[in-house]
Amino acid sequence: MGKETMSYHWRVQQFWEKMGRLPSDKNLDLNNCTLDAVDIMELTTVISLLPDLEEIDLSWNDFIGGKLEHLALQFKHLQELKVLQLNSCRLTTKDVACLGEAIEGIPHLEILDLSWNPGIGGSLSLLTSKILNGSKLHTLKVTDCCLTQEDGKSIAQLLSRIPSLKILDLSINVKLGCSLKSIAQELQFVSSLQVLNLNTCGLEQDGFHSIDAAFQYLSELRTLDVSCNKLIGGVFQSLAGHLASLTNLEILNLHQCCITEEDMLVLSQIIPLLSNLRELNLSSNTNVGISTYQLLSRLRFLPKLTSVLLYHCALQHDSFLSLADAVSHLPELKLVDLSWNKCVGGNLNLILKAINPDSKIQVLRLSSCSLVDEDLIDLALIIQAGHLAQLKNLDLSYNNSISDQGWETFCGSLAALGQLSELDISCRPSSQCGCGEWLGKLLDALSRLFLFTDLELNGWLLSVAQQKLLEDFRLNKKRNVHFKL
């Protein structure tokens, strides 16, 4: 090894040690390293000594913003670079222009993530226009970048040049709405698309009509997220014909879309046809509480379903009955979220009885469900019977109608949850509830749960003696358990 080569190797080694990262010729991971101006100057030199780099992650380093020019000059010499992540780097318009010039010389780039850089809004075309026809790019993420209508048009123009695209994430760009119609019309050129995330994009009915028409070209789509687009409510009744053709769809997120009862009638016909569906999120659609029973009763036709999220849906008794009936036919179910549905209170046993003895449920969320003592007694019996043996996360917060006796009964069953790692039994701070003697029984049970890490007791008023109990638990059990009070 020559002196010059040894010098290069030493400089690279010194840089890795300074950053506290393991050395690598292929992967430059400096995510959240609080790089300063001096570090960035040194990094520019180091990159030039690592021609075989395949991955670069400089995310969450604010000082990158406005100083990308010299780094970008080095990027264009990295012929093997496949992954470039610059999340939350405070990138500027000038940075985007420099990055665009660099991308022209990176033939194998597959993943580009510029999320959480609001300063690039309005200038994305400076980059997208440089991506060559036939690019190997398969992942493009620009979450929360203040993208404008013009940025949306530039993305639409790009789609025909990146036929290998599999993941497109445009979420949390509320000004994109007007250009989503243009983007939808170009989706036909990315028929291999597997993930389409349009969460909080200002999507309106016209745009959703266009996206529905594009579904006929997206037979490989696995994830569709159009959540938090409140203006698409009412549109499903007049379209969604192509939605049923997405037979490979695994995740469907319609959270907070102002879905109407008429929409639910259409969805109750379509969703059961999506036989590969694993996750369904209809949360925060309060207008569908009366009509969801028609859809929920048909979830039994989705045997691969693992997650059902229905929090804050104003479920009615009939809807809850239909869900309980369906649960017994869902052997792969792992997550159930019924939070903020008051009808669950006093009726929890309906769904508990439907849980199979070999249930795979890992997450059960029942926050603010108006639960009463009877519900916790039923839950304790199911736990002791071993029907929730795989439960890892249980949320019973904001159920202030439960007495000390109810909590004590529940705590007495906890030791049977050998996989439990997180428990939330917080109460509303405004209630000013004193914590009963059940706290001792709770801590005794947790001492036998070796995987347990997080207990939330927000809102409870603990006496000095009870605070000492918690501290003694920490010290005597020598467990790394986080208490949130």
N, C-alpha and C positions, 0 to 999 in steps of 0.2 A: 504494500500500500504506500503510495507516494505521499510526500509531506503535504502537498496541496489537498489531496483526498482526505488525509488524516485531519487537516484543519477544518474542512467542510464537515466531516463527521462530528468533530468536537463541538462546533458551533451549533449544530442541530441538537446534539445531546444536551448541551447546556440550556438550550431553549426549552426542551421538553422538561427538564428538571425544574427550571424556573416556573413553568406553568403547572407543575405538579401532575403531569400526565405521563402515561406510559408511551415510550417512543414507538413510532410506526411509520413505515415508508408508504403505506397505502391509505391510512386514515388520519386526517388532521381534525381532531375533535377538541375545539376550544370553546364549546358551549358554556356560556355564563362564567367566563373567566375574568370578568371586569378588566378587559384589556384597556390600557391607556395609550396615549399617542406614541410613547417610546416603544411599547410592545408591538404596536402595529407596524412601525418602521422596521423593527427586528423581524417581525413575521414576514414581511415582504421579502427579506433576504432568505429566510428559511425556506419559504415556498419554492424559491428558485433552485434550491438544493434537493428538492423532492419531486423529481420529474414523473415518478410513477404513482403519484397520488390518485386515488379513485374516489375518495370522499372528503369533503370539506364542510365542517359545521362551525360557523362563527356566530351562531344565534345568541341573542340576549347580551350583546356587547355594544352599548350605546355609542362608544367612541368610533365605531366603524363608520357611522354616518358622516358623510362629507369627506371621508378619507379613503374611499374605496378605489380611487383612480390607480394608484401604484400597485395595489393588490390585484386589481383586474388585469393589469398589464401582464402579471405573472400567470393568471388563470389561463390565458389564451395559449400558453406553452404547455399546459397540462393535457396532453393528448389522450390520456387514459381516464380523465375525470368523468365520473358518472353521477355523483351526488353533490349538489351545492345548496346548502341551507344557510339563509341569512335572516332568520326570523328576528323581529324586534331589534333591529340594528340602527334605527333612526335614519334609514336610507333617504337620500335626497334625489331630486330630479337629475342632478349631475351624476350621482352614483348609478342611477338606472341607465343613463346614456353610456357610461363607461362599461357597465356590465353587458350592455347590448353589443358593444364593440368586441368584448372578450368572447361572448357566446358564439360569435361567428367562427371562432377558431377552436371550439370544443366539440368535436364531431360525435362523441359518444355520450354526451350528457343525457341522463335518463330522468333525474329527479331535480326539480327546481322549486324551492320553497322560499317565498319572500313575505310570508305572512307577518302581520302586526307591524307594518311599516307605513303609517298613514301619510308620510311625506311623499310617497311615490304616486299617489292619486293624481290622475290627469296626465301622467307622463309614461304610462306603461307601453305605449306604442314605440317608444325609443328602444325598448328591448324586444318586444314581440316581432317587430319588423325585421330584426336581424336573425331570427331563427329560420334556418334554411329549410327548403322544401324536403320532405322525407326525413326530417329530424327523428332521432330515436327517443325523444322525450316521451315518457309515459306517465309522469306525475307533475302536475302544475298546481301549486297552492299559493293563493294570494288572499288569505283570510284577513279581514279587517284592515284593508289598505286604503280606505276612502276612495275606492275606484269610482270613476265617473262614467257617464254615458259614452264618452269617447273611448275610454279604456275598454268598455264592453264591446264596442265595435272593433277595436284592435284584436281582442280575444277571438271574436267571431271570424275575423279574417285569418287568424292564425290556425284555426282548427283544421282547415283543409290541407295544411302543410305538416301536420303532426298526426298521421294516421295510427301511430302506435299508442296514442294517449289512452291510459286506463283510469287515471284519477284526476278529476277536475274539481277543485275546491274554491268556490267564489264566495263563501259564506261571509256574513256580516259586512256587506257592502251595499248599504241601503239605496244608494243612488244608481245602482245598476239596473233597476227595474225596467226603465224604458228601453234598454238595449238587450234585454234577455230574449226578446223576440228574435233579434238578429242572431244571437248566439244559438238559440234553439234551431233555427233554420240550417245552421252549419253542423249540427251534431251528427248529421248523416255521414260525415266524413270520418268520424271516430267511432266506428261500429264496434271496436274492442273495448269501449268505455265500460268500466266496472263500478266506479264510484262517481256520483254526481251530487255535489253538496251545494245547495242554493239557500241554505238557512239565512234568514234575515237579509234578503237581497232586494226587498221592495218589489217582489214578484206580484204582478196583477193578473187579472183574469185573461187578458189577451195573451200575455206572455205564457201563462200556463197552458192555454189552448195550443200554442205553438210547441211547447215542450211535450205535451201529450201526443201531438202528431209525430214528433221525433222518436217516440218510444218504439215505433215499428222498426227503427234501424238499430236499436240498442238491445239486442237480444242477450248480450253478455252482462247487462247491468246487474250488479249485486246490491248496491246501496243507493237509495234515493232519499235525500233529505230536503224537503221543501218547508221545513218548520219555520215558525215565527214570521210567516207571510200572511198577515191577517186579511188581505184583500182578495185571497183566492177562495174564501168561503162562498159556497153556492155554485161553484163552477163544476163540481163533480157530477152534478145531475145532468149536465149538458154535454159531458165528454167522458174522459177516462176509459173509453173503449179500448185504447191501445195499452192502457195500464195492465190489463189482464194478460197481455202478450209477454209481459216481463216474467217469464216462468222461472228464471234463475235468480230472481230478486230474493235477497236474504234479509235486508234491513229496510223498513219503510217508516219514515219519521214524518208525521203530520201534526206534530205538537204545535199548539197555539196557531191554528189556521182558520179559526172562526168557522169550523165545519158546521153545516146546518143539518137539520133532521132529514131533509131531502137528499143531501150528500150522503148521509149514512145509509140510506136505502140503496144507493148505487154501490157504495163501498161494501155493503153486506153481501152483494152479489159477486163482486170482483175479488176481494181479498181472500176468500176461501179457495180461489183458483190458483193462488200463488203458493203452490205446494212446497216450495223450498224456503218459505219465509221463516226467519228465526227470531227477528225482533220487530215488534209492532208498538209504535208510540202514538197514542191518540190523546195525550195529556193536554190539559188546559184548553179543552174545547167544551165549554160549559153548556152549550146549547144542545149537545147530543145526549145528555143524560137520560132522556126519556126513551130515545130510539136505539141506544147501543145494544139492547138485548138481542136484536135481530142479528147483529154482527157477532156479538160475543158467543151466542149459541152455536155459531158456525166455526169458531176457532178450533173445534174438535177435528176439523178436516185439515189442520196444519200440524202434522205429527212432529215436525222438526222445530216447532216454536220453543224458544228458550227464554224470551223476555216479553212481558206484557206490561206496558206502562200506561196507566189510566188515572194518574193523579189529577185532582181538581177537574173532574168531569161531571160533577153533580149526578153521579149514578143514582138510579132509583132502585127500589127493591127488586123489581123484575130483572133489571140489568145484572144485579148482583147474583141473583139466582142462576141466570144464564151463564155467567162467568164460572160460578162454582161447579156447574154441571160440566162445562167444557174442560176445566182443570183436570178432572179425573181421566180425560182422554189425551193429556199432554205429557208424555213420559219424559221429555227432555227439558221441561220447564225449570229454569234456574233463577229467574228474577221476576218478582211480582210487586208492582208499586200501585197501591190503592190509596195513597195519602190524600187527605183533604176531601174524602168522600164520606159524608156524615152517615150515610146509610149502613156503613160497615158496623157502627156501634150497636151492640146488642145482637148482631147477626154474624159475627166472625165465624162461629161454628159451622155455618153453611159451607164456607170454603175450606175450613180446616178438615172437615169430614171427607172432602173430595181429594185431599192430598194422599197419594199412595204411600204405603209403608216404606217403599224403596225410593222415595222422592229425592230428586236431585236439586231441590231448591236451595240456593246459596244466599239469596238476598230477598228479604221480606220487609217492605216499607209500609207502615201503617200510621204515619204521622197525621195528627189532627183528624182522626176518624171517629171521634166521640166514643171511644172504647169505654166499657164499664167493667166492673169486677168480674162479671160472668164471662166476658171475652177472655180475660187473662187467665181465669180458671180453666177454660177450654184450651187455651194455648198451652198452659202448663201440662195438661193431660196429654196433648199431642206430642209435646217435647219428651215427656217421660216415656211415652210409647215408642220413641225412636223414629218417628215419622219425619223429623226435621234434622236428621243426623248430620247432614252436609251443610247446614246453615252457617254462614260466615258473617253476615251483616244483618242486624235486626234493628229497625227504627220504630220505636213506640212513642216518640216525642209528641208533646202538645196534646196529650190525652188527659185532661185535668179532672175527669170525673171518676178516676180510679182511686179507691181508698187505700190507706196503708195496708189493710188486710189483703187487698187485691195484689198490691206490689209484693207483699211478703210471700203470697202463694206462688207468684211468678218466679221470684228470686229462688225459691226452694227447688225449682225445676232446672235452673240454668246449668248446673253441673253436668247435665246429660248432653249439652251441646258442645261436644269435644272439639269441633272445628271453628267455633265462634271466635272472631277476632275483633268485631266492632259492635257496640251496643249504644243506642241513643235513647235515653229515657228522660230527656229534658222536659221541663214544663214551661209554660208561658211565664216570662219574667214578671208580667203584671199581676200574676196570681199570688205571688209572695208565699208559696207553699213551703212549710217546714218539712224537712226530710225525716221520715219515720224511722222506727227501729229496724225496718227492713234493710237499711243500708249495711248493717253488719252481716246479715244473711247474704246480701249481694256480694260483698267483698269475699266472704268465705267461699262462695261458688266460683268467683273469678280466680281465686287462688289455685283452683284445680283445673283451670282452662289454660293450658300451656301455650296456646297459640293466640291468646287474647292480647290486644295492643291498645285499643281506644275505647274509652268510656266517656260519654257526654252526659253531664248532669246539670246543664244550663238551667237557670231559673230556680233551682232548689236552694232553700236557706239552710245551711249547715251550722249546727252548733259547734262550739269550740271542741267538744269531745269528738264530734263526728269528723271534723277537719283533722284531728289527731289520728283517727282511724285510717283515713286516707293516707296520711303521711307514714304511718306505721306499715301500711300495706306496701307502700313503695320501698321502704327500707328493709323490712323483715323478709319480704318475699323475693327481694332483689330482682324484680321484674321491670322491664322497660314498658310500663303501661302509661299511656298519656291520658290524663284526666282533664276534661274541659268543663270548667265550672262557671 
